[in-house]
Amino acid sequence: MAISCIVAAQIVPVYAMQYETPPNLILAKISSQDKNCKAGLFLTIKSPENRALCLKASTILKLTLRGWTFAEIKNQQASSNLSGSTSNNLQYLKLPQDLLGPIPHRLVFFMSSDSTAKIFVQYMSDEPNTGTMKSWTTVYVGKANYTPLNSSKLTITADPTSIPLAQDSNTTVVYTITAKKDASGIYWISLAQICGVMPVVIDMESSHLGPSDIPVPTGTMHCPAQLLNAKILGIYGGIAEYKIAKPIP
């Protein structure tokens, strides 16, 4: 795929809704028999102790970057059960609301090294049956002149590996990002039928990421033919935020 097809803007204008950062990391422990969290908190099961905790999304990110692992993350106020034809029926953190409007911004995925994260993308089609499309992915490096990553520090796989092009089809593809121990840094990913690239930030907290780290090109978009309606549903094993980005010509 030509690089010129992906460097132009994002799928959606993406600025950032900042999660409220707690003044400390005090955790509200709850009983495994009474797994109810207050509004705004996620029920998490910490591994390997299987300890149930009620946490804010920002706290989950901080603890993940410090090496914590969670067997389950659940939003009890809004069910996150997946629909669509996927065998990976996991809970996920839904995307925050994009409140940045016309301000240049990007959707950013945060995760830690030596871990995996899953991005859930729903694909729907209004087209007559014309076969299938591959659930392709690519990893790039750079800030404006993106080049394909030539190492295995960060890899992506897709399940299922193809998407039906059929009227009224509804398929959820789970993209699994695997970051190795030495993968710290900022990468860029492209996903099937999503115009533009999105940053994946490894081992860095949201507050340390500046607009110049994730510049967004301005001007005319040049995208492949859009044969499906794509919607990013959420992420598991990491955090997604809208962040202000520096516009570049």
C-alpha positions in Angstrom: 0.0 0.0 0.0 1.4 3.4 -0.9 2.4 5.5 2.0 0.6 8.5 0.4 -2.6 6.8 1.1 -2.2 6.8 4.8 -0.4 10.0 5.8 -3.2 12.3 5.3 -5.7 12.7 8.2 -7.3 10.4 10.7 -10.5 8.4 10.3 -12.2 10.8 12.6 -11.0 14.1 13.9 -9.4 13.0 17.1 -8.7 15.3 20.0 -8.6 14.2 23.4 -10.9 13.9 26.2 -8.6 13.7 29.2 -9.6 11.2 31.9 -9.6 12.7 35.4 -6.3 11.8 37.0 -6.7 10.7 40.6 -4.6 12.5 43.2 -3.2 9.1 44.3 -3.6 5.5 43.5 -5.7 4.4 46.4 -7.6 1.3 45.4 -11.2 0.4 46.5 -11.0 -3.3 47.2 -14.3 -5.2 46.9 -15.5 -8.6 47.8 -15.6 -11.2 45.1 -19.2 -12.0 46.2 -20.3 -8.3 45.8 -18.8 -7.1 42.6 -20.5 -3.8 42.3 -18.6 -0.6 41.5 -19.8 3.0 41.6 -20.6 4.9 38.4 -17.4 5.9 36.6 -15.4 3.0 38.0 -14.5 -0.3 36.2 -14.6 -3.7 37.9 -11.2 -5.3 37.4 -9.8 -8.6 38.4 -6.1 -8.3 39.2 -3.8 -11.2 38.2 -2.5 -13.5 39.5 -4.2 -12.9 42.9 -7.8 -12.8 41.3 -8.4 -9.7 43.5 -11.4 -7.6 42.6 -10.9 -3.8 42.5 -12.9 -0.8 41.4 -10.7 1.5 39.4 -10.9 4.6 37.2 -9.8 4.2 33.6 -6.8 6.5 34.2 -5.7 4.4 37.2 -5.9 1.2 35.1 -3.5 2.8 32.6 -1.1 3.9 35.3 -1.0 0.4 36.9 -0.7 -1.3 33.6 2.4 0.8 32.8 3.8 -0.2 36.2 3.5 -3.9 35.3 0.1 -4.9 36.7 -2.0 -7.4 34.7 -5.8 -7.8 34.8 -7.7 -11.0 34.1 -10.9 -9.0 33.5 -12.0 -5.4 33.0 -15.7 -4.7 33.1 -17.8 -1.6 32.8 -20.9 -2.5 34.9 -22.8 0.7 34.0 -22.7 0.0 30.3 -22.5 -3.6 29.0 -19.5 -4.2 26.8 -20.4 -7.6 25.5 -19.4 -8.0 21.9 -21.7 -8.6 19.0 -20.7 -9.9 15.6 -18.9 -13.0 14.4 -15.8 -13.2 16.6 -14.6 -15.9 18.9 -12.8 -13.3 21.1 -15.8 -12.5 23.3 -13.9 -10.3 25.8 -14.9 -7.2 27.7 -13.3 -4.0 26.6 -13.0 -0.3 27.5 -15.2 1.7 25.2 -13.7 4.8 23.5 -14.2 8.0 25.4 -16.4 10.7 23.8 -14.5 12.9 21.4 -15.1 16.5 22.6 -12.3 18.3 20.8 -14.3 19.2 17.7 -12.2 21.1 15.1 -9.1 21.2 17.2 -6.4 19.0 15.6 -6.2 15.8 17.5 -5.7 12.0 17.3 -7.0 8.9 18.8 -4.1 7.4 20.7 -3.7 3.9 22.1 -1.5 3.4 25.2 -0.1 0.1 26.4 3.0 -1.3 28.1 5.9 -3.3 26.7 6.0 -7.0 27.1 2.2 -7.2 26.9 -0.7 -7.5 24.4 -3.7 -5.3 23.7 -6.8 -5.9 21.6 -8.6 -3.3 19.5 -12.2 -4.2 18.6 -13.4 -2.8 15.2 -16.9 -3.3 13.9 -17.4 -3.6 10.1 -20.8 -3.3 8.5 -21.7 -3.3 4.8 -24.5 -2.0 2.7 -23.0 -3.4 -0.5 -24.3 -6.5 -2.5 -22.4 -9.7 -1.9 -19.0 -9.3 -3.6 -16.8 -11.7 -1.6 -14.5 -10.8 1.2 -11.7 -8.4 2.2 -8.6 -9.1 4.1 -8.4 -7.7 7.7 -5.0 -6.2 6.8 -2.8 -4.3 9.2 0.5 -2.4 9.0 2.9 -0.9 11.6 4.9 2.2 10.8 7.5 4.4 12.4 8.2 8.1 12.0 6.2 11.3 12.6 5.2 12.5 9.2 7.1 10.5 6.6 5.9 7.1 7.8 7.9 4.0 6.9 7.0 0.3 7.6 8.5 -1.1 10.8 11.2 -3.6 9.9 11.4 -5.4 13.2 9.1 -7.5 15.4 9.1 -5.1 18.4 5.4 -4.4 17.7 3.2 -6.8 15.7 -0.5 -7.0 14.9 -2.7 -9.9 14.0 -6.4 -10.0 13.1 -9.2 -12.4 14.0 -11.0 -13.1 11.7 -8.5 -12.6 8.9 -11.2 -11.6 6.4 -14.3 -9.5 6.4 -17.4 -10.4 4.3 -18.5 -7.8 1.7 -22.2 -8.7 1.9 -25.3 -6.6 2.4 -26.3 -6.2 6.1 -23.1 -8.0 7.2 -21.9 -7.2 10.7 -18.4 -8.4 11.7 -16.3 -7.5 14.7 -12.5 -8.0 14.0 -10.2 -8.2 17.0 -6.8 -6.8 16.2 -4.2 -8.1 18.7 -1.2 -5.8 19.2 1.9 -7.5 20.8 4.7 -5.4 22.2 8.0 -6.9 23.1 10.1 -6.0 26.2 12.2 -3.5 24.2 9.3 -1.9 22.4 9.1 1.4 24.3 8.3 4.3 22.0 5.7 5.6 19.6 4.4 3.6 16.6 1.7 4.1 14.1 -0.8 1.5 12.9 -3.2 1.3 10.0 -6.2 -1.0 10.0 -8.5 -2.3 7.3 -10.9 0.3 5.8 -9.8 3.0 8.3 -8.3 6.0 6.5 -5.1 7.3 8.2 -2.8 6.0 10.9 -3.2 6.0 14.7 -0.4 6.2 17.2 0.3 3.4 19.7 2.3 4.6 22.6 4.4 2.1 24.6 5.5 2.7 28.2 4.5 6.4 28.4 1.7 7.9 30.4 -0.8 10.2 28.8 0.4 13.3 30.6 3.9 12.9 29.1 2.7 12.8 25.5 2.9 16.3 23.8 1.2 17.5 20.6 4.5 17.5 18.7 4.9 13.8 19.5 1.8 12.9 17.5 1.5 15.5 14.7 -1.5 15.3 12.4 -1.2 16.1 8.6 -3.6 18.7 7.2 -4.9 19.1 3.7 -6.5 16.7 1.3 -7.1 13.1 2.3 -6.1 10.3 -0.1 -7.7 7.1 1.1 -8.4 3.7 -0.5 -11.9 2.9 -1.6 -14.2 2.6 1.4 -16.2 -0.6 0.9 -17.2 -1.0 4.6 -18.4 1.2 7.4 -15.7 0.8 10.2 -16.2 1.7 13.8 -13.7 1.3 16.6 -15.6 -0.1 19.6 -12.9 -0.2 22.3 -9.7 -1.6 23.6 -8.7 -4.4 26.0 -5.2 -4.5 27.7 -4.6 -0.8 27.2 -6.3 2.6 27.2 -7.6 4.8 24.3 -7.6 8.6 24.6 -8.2 11.6 22.3 -5.1 13.8 22.4 -4.3 17.2 21.0 -1.9 17.0 18.1 0.3 19.5 16.3 -1.0 20.3 12.8 1.6 20.0 10.0 1.3 21.0 6.3 
